[in-house]
Every structure is written in structure tokens, then in C-alpha cells.
Amino acid sequence: MAEELAENIEETPETPASLTSINDLKPKMKVKGKVSQLELYGAFIDLGLDVNAILHISKIDKKVNRVSDAFKVGDEVSVWIEEVDPERGQVTVTMLEPLAVEWRDLAEGQIYTGKVTRLEKFGAFVDIGAEKEGLIHVSELSHDFVKHPSEVLKVDDEVEVKVLGFSKRKRRIDLSRKSLLETPEQEVTVEEIEEIDLAEEDEEMPTAMEIAMRRAQGKTSGGRKSKSERKRRHREKVRSAQDDLLSRTLRVSQEAAKE
């Protein structure tokens, strides 16, 4: 076990020479030190400062039952700073790599880059470095309708996501990909515009009686709608068609979210 732990030591962590005081230590900082003392509950690590760090047995390796099985005095080890209390002169360290994103670090609106770990019918799971994978619900994958996440993502894809919400109690992180994508403009299709134009052209001419009535009411002088009136009607119909398209798009998205 001691040999296995020694193999994990990297050459890149801070060395004792680069640290001058306990105030230089920050949580999650990776440092190198030497085992100076063994106890039943853990080991003391000399970081080259005026205080030794405490490495609890539970922070060594989950398979370690006795500290002496993992170390001997004088062993060189790499550890991460866990907690620092300059006033009390206490430092605790761990050999278990800390999470990149702790629950206390999370906040709505934060943006992370993660890796897709698995796809389900209801969404995609993404590893953002937290204790639990985050979930992008299928309705949050794209502005377009997505029946299955595999239509836009695959496992191991790197994806930028936004935190919509989270619950430490439920161990749940809700993410969105759609929120970071440009919102497409809702436009009327060519076919629908052509239908509107044809409807204008095919509008029936008024009867003689209707012409007389309109003349009497001062609505027109020639029996046909004025040019400005036809344009106004045309704009209203185009706007109505756009609203209808938007309504249908939202309805499809809502139905997909209920699946």
C-alpha cells in the first residue's frame, strides 16, 4: 500500500521552499511534504512550515485500516490542503483529490464546461466536477424540438452548461444547454406568406349593393379597398401567422417536457 501511494506523488506540487507561512496555504492547494509522525488516527505531515499538517486516516485511502500500512516516518507524500486556521495554527490535509465544484460553490446562473457521461430519454447527464452529475432535461437541450438527447449530443462530448438550480438534500443539479444558445427568430414560412398573398388576391369583389353601401359610409370611392387598407390587413395576417408559429413551437416544447 505504501508503494502504491508513493507512486501517486507528482513532481509539480508546491515544495516546502516555496511556502513561507501558514498564511500561504489555501484550500484545494496541492503541496508536497514528509511524514513526520504516525498515530492511530492519522499522520502528521511536515510541510516545511512552523506547524505540521494533520492527515486523518479517513483521508489517506478508503482501503487503509492502519496508518502504518500506508506510511513510515520520512515518506514523501503529496496532499491537498483541506482546512487552514492561522489563528489556531492548525492545518488539515487530504490525499483524496477534492472536488472541483463543491455544493457550497454552486449558484444559479453559473456556467461550466462539462463532459457528457450518459444519455437517457429524458435528458443528458453531465460531469461538471461536482459530487453528482448534473442533468440537462431534454427540453433544455435546444431551442428546437428534441425527441432524444442523442440527436444533439453523444457520450464524452464537452458541453457548456448553465446552472438552473440545485438541491444538496436531493443530490440534484439542474443544467441547461439551451440557455447558452442563440435564440432563433420566429419567422413565417415562405409557404404561409404565399398563402396570405393568394388570399388577398383571391378576395371576392364586393357586389353592387356593397359598393353603394360603402360609398354611402365613405369607406371607398371605387368599390375596392384602398391600398393602405390592404397593406394593413396584410400585415395583420402576417403577424397572426407569426404568432401562430410561435404558439405551435411553444406547445411542442411543452409537450416534449411532459414526456
HUGI-V96568 format. One record per pair of residues at least 24 apart in sequence whose ideal C-beta (glycine too) atoms are under 10 Angstrom apart, sorted by the first residue. I is the first residue (numbers start at 1). GAP is how many residues later the second one is. D is the distance in Angstrom with one decimal. If there is no record, write none. Layout:
i=I gap=GAP d=D
i=I gap=GAP d=D
This chain:
i=1 gap=59 d=9.1
i=1 gap=60 d=7.3
i=1 gap=62 d=7.2
i=1 gap=63 d=6.6
i=1 gap=64 d=9.6
i=1 gap=65 d=9.4
i=1 gap=67 d=9.9
i=1 gap=68 d=5.2
i=1 gap=69 d=5.2
i=1 gap=70 d=9.0
i=2 gap=33 d=9.8
i=2 gap=62 d=10.0
i=2 gap=66 d=9.0
i=2 gap=67 d=7.3
i=2 gap=68 d=5.7
i=2 gap=69 d=6.0
i=2 gap=70 d=6.7
i=2 gap=73 d=6.8
i=2 gap=75 d=9.9
i=4 gap=57 d=8.4
i=4 gap=59 d=9.4
i=4 gap=66 d=8.9
i=5 gap=55 d=7.5
i=5 gap=56 d=6.9
i=5 gap=59 d=8.8
i=5 gap=65 d=5.8
i=5 gap=66 d=7.4
i=5 gap=70 d=8.1
i=5 gap=72 d=7.0
i=5 gap=73 d=9.2
i=5 gap=90 d=7.1
i=6 gap=64 d=9.7
i=6 gap=65 d=9.1
i=6 gap=69 d=6.8
i=6 gap=70 d=7.5
i=6 gap=71 d=7.7
i=6 gap=72 d=9.6
i=8 gap=53 d=9.7
i=8 gap=69 d=8.7
i=8 gap=70 d=6.8
i=8 gap=87 d=7.9
i=8 gap=89 d=9.8
i=9 gap=66 d=9.3
i=9 gap=67 d=6.2
i=9 gap=68 d=6.4
i=9 gap=69 d=4.7
i=9 gap=70 d=9.8
i=10 gap=68 d=5.7
i=11 gap=67 d=9.3
i=12 gap=66 d=8.9
i=13 gap=64 d=9.8
i=13 gap=65 d=5.1
i=13 gap=66 d=8.3
i=13 gap=67 d=9.0
i=14 gap=33 d=8.7
i=14 gap=34 d=9.7
i=14 gap=64 d=9.7
i=14 gap=67 d=9.6
i=15 gap=32 d=9.5
i=15 gap=33 d=7.7
i=16 gap=30 d=7.6
i=16 gap=31 d=5.7
i=16 gap=32 d=2.3
i=16 gap=33 d=7.3
i=17 gap=31 d=6.8
i=18 gap=30 d=8.9
i=19 gap=28 d=6.3
i=19 gap=29 d=6.2
i=19 gap=30 d=6.1
i=20 gap=28 d=9.1
i=20 gap=29 d=7.9
i=20 gap=30 d=9.9
i=21 gap=28 d=6.5
i=21 gap=29 d=7.4
i=21 gap=30 d=9.4
i=21 gap=65 d=8.3
i=22 gap=25 d=8.9
i=22 gap=27 d=5.8
i=22 gap=28 d=7.3
i=22 gap=29 d=5.9
i=22 gap=31 d=9.5
i=22 gap=62 d=6.5
i=22 gap=63 d=8.5
i=22 gap=64 d=5.1
i=22 gap=65 d=9.8
i=22 gap=66 d=9.8
i=22 gap=67 d=6.6
i=22 gap=68 d=8.7
i=22 gap=69 d=6.4
i=23 gap=26 d=9.8
i=23 gap=61 d=8.3
i=23 gap=63 d=5.7
i=24 gap=25 d=8.2
i=24 gap=57 d=9.9
i=24 gap=60 d=9.4
i=25 gap=24 d=8.0
i=25 gap=26 d=9.8
i=25 gap=28 d=8.5
i=25 gap=56 d=5.0
i=25 gap=58 d=9.5
i=25 gap=59 d=4.8
i=25 gap=61 d=8.6
i=25 gap=66 d=6.2
i=25 gap=68 d=9.2
i=26 gap=55 d=6.3
i=26 gap=58 d=7.2
i=27 gap=53 d=8.2
i=27 gap=54 d=5.6
i=27 gap=55 d=6.6
i=27 gap=56 d=6.8
i=27 gap=57 d=6.9
i=27 gap=65 d=9.9
i=27 gap=71 d=7.7
i=27 gap=75 d=9.4
i=28 gap=52 d=6.0
i=28 gap=53 d=6.7
i=28 gap=54 d=8.3
i=28 gap=66 d=9.8
i=28 gap=69 d=9.2
i=28 gap=70 d=5.1
i=28 gap=71 d=8.9
i=28 gap=72 d=8.5
i=28 gap=74 d=9.1
i=29 gap=50 d=9.6
i=29 gap=51 d=6.9
i=29 gap=52 d=4.6
i=29 gap=53 d=9.9
i=29 gap=55 d=9.1
i=29 gap=64 d=9.6
i=29 gap=69 d=9.9
i=30 gap=48 d=6.3
i=30 gap=49 d=7.4
i=30 gap=50 d=5.3
i=30 gap=51 d=7.9
i=30 gap=63 d=9.7
i=30 gap=67 d=8.6
i=30 gap=68 d=9.3
i=31 gap=46 d=9.6
i=31 gap=47 d=7.3
i=31 gap=48 d=6.2
i=31 gap=49 d=7.8
i=31 gap=50 d=6.5
i=31 gap=60 d=9.7
i=31 gap=62 d=7.7
i=32 gap=44 d=6.7
i=32 gap=45 d=7.3
i=32 gap=46 d=5.3
i=32 gap=47 d=7.9
i=33 gap=42 d=9.7
i=33 gap=43 d=7.5
i=33 gap=44 d=6.2
i=33 gap=45 d=8.1
i=33 gap=46 d=6.4
i=33 gap=60 d=7.9
i=34 gap=37 d=9.9
i=34 gap=39 d=8.4
i=34 gap=40 d=6.3
i=34 gap=41 d=6.8
i=34 gap=42 d=5.5
i=34 gap=43 d=7.3
i=35 gap=32 d=9.1
i=35 gap=35 d=9.2
i=35 gap=36 d=4.7
i=35 gap=37 d=7.0
i=35 gap=38 d=5.6
i=35 gap=39 d=6.4
i=35 gap=40 d=4.5
i=35 gap=41 d=7.9
i=35 gap=42 d=6.3
i=36 gap=37 d=6.7
i=36 gap=38 d=8.3
i=36 gap=39 d=9.8
i=37 gap=30 d=10.0
i=37 gap=36 d=6.8
i=38 gap=28 d=9.4
i=38 gap=29 d=5.2
i=38 gap=30 d=6.0
i=38 gap=32 d=9.2
i=38 gap=33 d=6.5
i=38 gap=34 d=7.6
i=38 gap=35 d=6.4
i=38 gap=37 d=9.8
i=39 gap=28 d=6.8
i=39 gap=29 d=9.9
i=40 gap=26 d=8.0
i=40 gap=27 d=6.9
i=40 gap=28 d=9.2
i=41 gap=26 d=7.8
i=42 gap=25 d=6.1
i=42 gap=29 d=9.9
i=42 gap=50 d=9.3
i=42 gap=51 d=9.7
i=43 gap=24 d=5.5
i=43 gap=25 d=9.4
i=43 gap=27 d=8.0
i=43 gap=28 d=5.7
i=43 gap=29 d=9.9
i=43 gap=30 d=8.8
i=43 gap=32 d=8.9
i=43 gap=34 d=8.4
i=43 gap=36 d=9.9
i=43 gap=50 d=9.5
i=43 gap=52 d=9.9
i=44 gap=29 d=9.5
i=44 gap=49 d=10.0
i=45 gap=26 d=9.5
i=45 gap=30 d=9.6
i=45 gap=31 d=9.9
i=45 gap=32 d=6.5
i=45 gap=33 d=10.0
i=45 gap=34 d=6.1
i=45 gap=46 d=8.6
i=45 gap=47 d=9.9
i=45 gap=48 d=6.0
i=45 gap=50 d=9.7
i=46 gap=28 d=9.8
i=47 gap=32 d=8.5
i=47 gap=34 d=9.0
i=47 gap=44 d=7.4
i=47 gap=46 d=8.2
i=49 gap=40 d=9.5
i=49 gap=42 d=7.9
i=50 gap=39 d=7.7
i=51 gap=33 d=10.0
i=51 gap=34 d=9.9
i=51 gap=35 d=9.4
i=51 gap=37 d=9.4
i=51 gap=38 d=4.8
i=51 gap=39 d=7.3
i=51 gap=40 d=6.1
i=52 gap=37 d=9.9
i=52 gap=38 d=9.9
i=52 gap=39 d=7.7
i=52 gap=41 d=9.9
i=53 gap=26 d=7.0
i=53 gap=28 d=7.7
i=53 gap=29 d=8.8
i=53 gap=30 d=9.8
i=53 gap=31 d=9.2
i=53 gap=37 d=8.6
i=53 gap=38 d=4.1
i=53 gap=39 d=6.6
i=53 gap=40 d=4.5
i=53 gap=41 d=9.8
i=54 gap=28 d=9.3
i=54 gap=29 d=9.6
i=54 gap=36 d=7.4
i=54 gap=37 d=7.0
i=54 gap=38 d=5.2
i=54 gap=39 d=7.2
i=55 gap=24 d=6.3
i=55 gap=27 d=9.1
i=55 gap=36 d=9.8
i=55 gap=37 d=7.7
i=55 gap=38 d=5.2
i=55 gap=39 d=7.1
i=55 gap=40 d=6.8
i=56 gap=26 d=9.1
i=56 gap=36 d=7.1
i=56 gap=37 d=8.9
i=56 gap=38 d=7.9
i=56 gap=39 d=10.0
i=58 gap=36 d=8.8
i=58 gap=38 d=8.7
i=59 gap=33 d=7.8
i=59 gap=34 d=7.2
i=59 gap=35 d=3.9
i=59 gap=36 d=6.0
i=59 gap=37 d=5.8
i=60 gap=34 d=8.3
i=60 gap=35 d=5.3
i=60 gap=36 d=8.1
i=61 gap=34 d=6.7
i=61 gap=35 d=7.7
i=62 gap=34 d=8.1
i=64 gap=31 d=9.4
i=70 gap=25 d=8.8
i=98 gap=31 d=9.9
i=99 gap=29 d=9.9
i=99 gap=30 d=6.2
i=99 gap=31 d=6.1
i=99 gap=32 d=5.9
i=99 gap=33 d=10.0
i=100 gap=27 d=9.7
i=100 gap=28 d=7.7
i=100 gap=29 d=3.1
i=100 gap=30 d=7.5
i=101 gap=26 d=9.9
i=101 gap=27 d=5.8
i=101 gap=28 d=4.6
i=101 gap=29 d=4.2
i=101 gap=30 d=8.2
i=101 gap=33 d=9.4
i=101 gap=62 d=9.6
i=101 gap=72 d=8.9
i=102 gap=27 d=9.5
i=102 gap=28 d=7.6
i=102 gap=29 d=7.8
i=102 gap=66 d=9.9
i=103 gap=27 d=7.5
i=103 gap=28 d=6.8
i=103 gap=29 d=9.2
i=103 gap=63 d=7.6
i=103 gap=64 d=9.5
i=103 gap=65 d=4.5
i=103 gap=66 d=9.9
i=103 gap=68 d=9.1
i=103 gap=70 d=9.2
i=104 gap=64 d=8.7
i=105 gap=24 d=9.5
i=105 gap=25 d=8.3
i=106 gap=24 d=7.1
i=106 gap=28 d=9.5
i=106 gap=57 d=6.2
i=106 gap=59 d=9.4
i=106 gap=60 d=5.1
i=106 gap=61 d=10.0
i=106 gap=62 d=8.4
i=106 gap=67 d=7.0
i=107 gap=56 d=6.8
i=107 gap=59 d=8.6
i=108 gap=54 d=8.7
i=108 gap=55 d=5.6
i=108 gap=56 d=6.7
i=108 gap=57 d=6.0
i=108 gap=58 d=7.8
i=108 gap=66 d=9.3
i=109 gap=53 d=6.7
i=109 gap=54 d=6.4
i=109 gap=55 d=8.6
i=109 gap=70 d=9.1
i=110 gap=51 d=9.3
i=110 gap=52 d=7.2
i=110 gap=53 d=4.6
i=110 gap=56 d=9.6
i=110 gap=65 d=9.9
i=111 gap=49 d=6.4
i=111 gap=50 d=7.1
i=111 gap=51 d=5.3
i=111 gap=52 d=7.7
i=111 gap=64 d=9.9
i=111 gap=65 d=10.0
i=111 gap=68 d=9.0
i=111 gap=69 d=6.9
i=112 gap=47 d=9.4
i=112 gap=48 d=7.5
i=112 gap=49 d=5.8
i=112 gap=50 d=8.1
i=112 gap=51 d=7.3
i=112 gap=61 d=9.7
i=112 gap=63 d=8.1
i=113 gap=45 d=6.0
i=113 gap=46 d=7.2
i=113 gap=47 d=5.2
i=113 gap=48 d=7.7
i=114 gap=43 d=9.5
i=114 gap=44 d=7.3
i=114 gap=45 d=6.3
i=114 gap=46 d=8.2
i=114 gap=47 d=6.0
i=114 gap=61 d=7.9
i=115 gap=40 d=8.6
i=115 gap=41 d=6.2
i=115 gap=42 d=7.1
i=115 gap=43 d=5.7
i=115 gap=44 d=7.6
i=116 gap=33 d=8.4
i=116 gap=37 d=5.3
i=116 gap=38 d=6.8
i=116 gap=39 d=5.5
i=116 gap=40 d=6.4
i=116 gap=41 d=4.5
i=116 gap=42 d=7.9
i=116 gap=43 d=6.0
i=116 gap=45 d=9.9
i=117 gap=38 d=6.8
i=117 gap=39 d=8.2
i=117 gap=40 d=10.0
i=118 gap=31 d=9.4
i=118 gap=37 d=6.3
i=119 gap=29 d=7.6
i=119 gap=30 d=4.5
i=119 gap=31 d=5.5
i=119 gap=32 d=9.9
i=119 gap=33 d=10.0
i=119 gap=34 d=6.7
i=119 gap=35 d=7.5
i=119 gap=36 d=6.5
i=119 gap=38 d=9.8
i=120 gap=28 d=9.0
i=120 gap=29 d=7.2
i=120 gap=30 d=10.0
i=121 gap=26 d=8.7
i=121 gap=27 d=6.1
i=121 gap=28 d=7.9
i=121 gap=29 d=9.5
i=121 gap=138 d=7.7
i=122 gap=26 d=9.5
i=122 gap=27 d=8.4
i=122 gap=135 d=9.5
i=122 gap=137 d=7.5
i=123 gap=25 d=9.8
i=123 gap=26 d=6.1
i=123 gap=30 d=9.9
i=123 gap=51 d=9.5
i=123 gap=52 d=8.9
i=124 gap=24 d=9.9
i=124 gap=25 d=4.3
i=124 gap=26 d=8.8
i=124 gap=28 d=8.5
i=124 gap=29 d=5.3
i=124 gap=30 d=9.3
i=124 gap=31 d=8.9
i=124 gap=33 d=8.7
i=124 gap=35 d=7.9
i=124 gap=37 d=9.4
i=124 gap=51 d=8.7
i=124 gap=53 d=8.1
i=125 gap=24 d=9.4
i=125 gap=30 d=9.4
i=125 gap=48 d=9.8
i=125 gap=50 d=9.2
i=126 gap=27 d=8.9
i=126 gap=31 d=9.0
i=126 gap=32 d=9.3
i=126 gap=33 d=6.1
i=126 gap=34 d=9.8
i=126 gap=35 d=5.8
i=126 gap=47 d=8.8
i=126 gap=49 d=6.0
i=126 gap=51 d=8.7
i=128 gap=31 d=9.6
i=128 gap=33 d=6.9
i=128 gap=35 d=8.5
i=128 gap=45 d=7.4
i=128 gap=47 d=7.6
i=130 gap=33 d=9.8
i=130 gap=36 d=8.6
i=130 gap=41 d=9.7
i=130 gap=43 d=6.2
i=131 gap=37 d=8.8
i=131 gap=40 d=7.2
i=131 gap=42 d=9.0
i=132 gap=34 d=9.1
i=132 gap=36 d=9.4
i=132 gap=38 d=9.4
i=132 gap=39 d=4.9
i=132 gap=40 d=7.1
i=132 gap=41 d=6.1
i=133 gap=38 d=9.9
i=133 gap=39 d=9.9
i=133 gap=40 d=7.5
i=133 gap=42 d=9.3
i=134 gap=27 d=6.6
i=134 gap=29 d=7.5
i=134 gap=30 d=9.2
i=134 gap=32 d=8.1
i=134 gap=38 d=8.5
i=134 gap=39 d=3.8
i=134 gap=40 d=7.0
i=134 gap=41 d=4.2
i=134 gap=42 d=9.7
i=135 gap=26 d=9.9
i=135 gap=29 d=9.7
i=135 gap=37 d=7.3
i=135 gap=38 d=6.9
i=135 gap=39 d=6.2
i=135 gap=40 d=6.3
i=136 gap=25 d=6.3
i=136 gap=26 d=9.6
i=136 gap=28 d=9.2
i=136 gap=38 d=8.3
i=136 gap=39 d=4.7
i=136 gap=40 d=6.5
i=136 gap=41 d=5.3
i=136 gap=42 d=8.4
i=137 gap=27 d=8.9
i=137 gap=37 d=7.2
i=137 gap=38 d=8.4
i=137 gap=39 d=8.1
i=137 gap=40 d=9.8
i=137 gap=41 d=9.5
i=137 gap=119 d=9.6
i=137 gap=120 d=7.0
i=138 gap=115 d=9.9
i=138 gap=118 d=6.4
i=138 gap=119 d=7.5
i=138 gap=121 d=7.6
i=139 gap=37 d=9.1
i=139 gap=39 d=7.8
i=139 gap=114 d=6.1
i=139 gap=115 d=8.2
i=139 gap=116 d=9.7
i=139 gap=117 d=5.7
i=139 gap=118 d=3.9
i=139 gap=119 d=9.1
i=139 gap=120 d=9.1
i=140 gap=24 d=7.2
i=140 gap=34 d=8.0
i=140 gap=35 d=7.1
i=140 gap=36 d=4.1
i=140 gap=37 d=6.2
i=140 gap=38 d=5.0
i=140 gap=39 d=7.2
i=140 gap=117 d=8.8
i=141 gap=34 d=10.0
i=141 gap=35 d=8.5
i=141 gap=36 d=5.3
i=141 gap=37 d=6.2
i=141 gap=40 d=9.2
i=141 gap=115 d=9.8
i=142 gap=35 d=7.1
i=142 gap=36 d=5.7
i=142 gap=39 d=6.8
i=142 gap=42 d=9.8
i=142 gap=111 d=9.7
i=143 gap=35 d=5.8
i=143 gap=36 d=9.9
i=143 gap=38 d=6.2
i=143 gap=39 d=8.3
i=143 gap=40 d=6.1
i=143 gap=41 d=5.6
i=143 gap=106 d=8.6
i=143 gap=110 d=8.4
i=144 gap=34 d=9.3
i=144 gap=37 d=9.6
i=144 gap=40 d=7.9
i=144 gap=105 d=8.7
i=144 gap=108 d=9.4
i=144 gap=109 d=9.0
i=145 gap=104 d=7.9
i=145 gap=107 d=5.1
i=145 gap=108 d=6.5
i=145 gap=110 d=8.9
i=145 gap=111 d=5.9
i=146 gap=31 d=10.0
i=146 gap=32 d=9.3
i=146 gap=107 d=9.3
i=146 gap=110 d=7.1
i=147 gap=109 d=7.3
i=147 gap=112 d=8.6
i=149 gap=28 d=9.8
i=152 gap=25 d=7.9
i=152 gap=26 d=10.0
i=153 gap=24 d=8.0
i=178 gap=75 d=9.6
i=184 gap=65 d=9.5
i=185 gap=57 d=9.7
i=186 gap=56 d=6.0
i=186 gap=57 d=8.7
i=186 gap=58 d=10.0
i=186 gap=59 d=5.6
i=186 gap=60 d=4.7
i=186 gap=61 d=9.8
i=186 gap=62 d=9.9
i=186 gap=63 d=6.9
i=186 gap=64 d=9.8
i=187 gap=54 d=9.7
i=187 gap=55 d=7.2
i=187 gap=58 d=7.7
i=188 gap=49 d=9.5
i=188 gap=50 d=5.9
i=188 gap=51 d=8.9
i=188 gap=52 d=9.5
i=188 gap=53 d=4.7
i=188 gap=54 d=5.3
i=188 gap=55 d=9.8
i=188 gap=56 d=8.9
i=188 gap=57 d=6.5
i=189 gap=52 d=8.4
i=189 gap=56 d=7.6
i=192 gap=45 d=9.4
i=192 gap=46 d=8.5
i=192 gap=49 d=4.9
i=192 gap=50 d=9.0
i=192 gap=52 d=8.5
i=192 gap=53 d=7.8
i=193 gap=41 d=9.6
i=193 gap=44 d=9.3
i=193 gap=45 d=6.8
i=193 gap=48 d=7.6
i=195 gap=42 d=9.3
i=195 gap=46 d=8.4
i=196 gap=37 d=9.5
i=196 gap=38 d=6.7
i=196 gap=39 d=9.9
i=196 gap=40 d=9.8
i=196 gap=41 d=4.8
i=196 gap=42 d=6.2
i=196 gap=44 d=8.9
i=196 gap=45 d=6.5
i=197 gap=37 d=7.7
i=197 gap=40 d=9.4
i=197 gap=41 d=9.6
i=199 gap=34 d=9.6
i=199 gap=35 d=9.3
i=199 gap=38 d=7.3
i=200 gap=25 d=9.4
i=200 gap=30 d=6.4
i=200 gap=31 d=9.6
i=200 gap=33 d=7.3
i=200 gap=34 d=6.0
i=200 gap=37 d=8.0
i=203 gap=27 d=8.7
i=203 gap=30 d=9.0
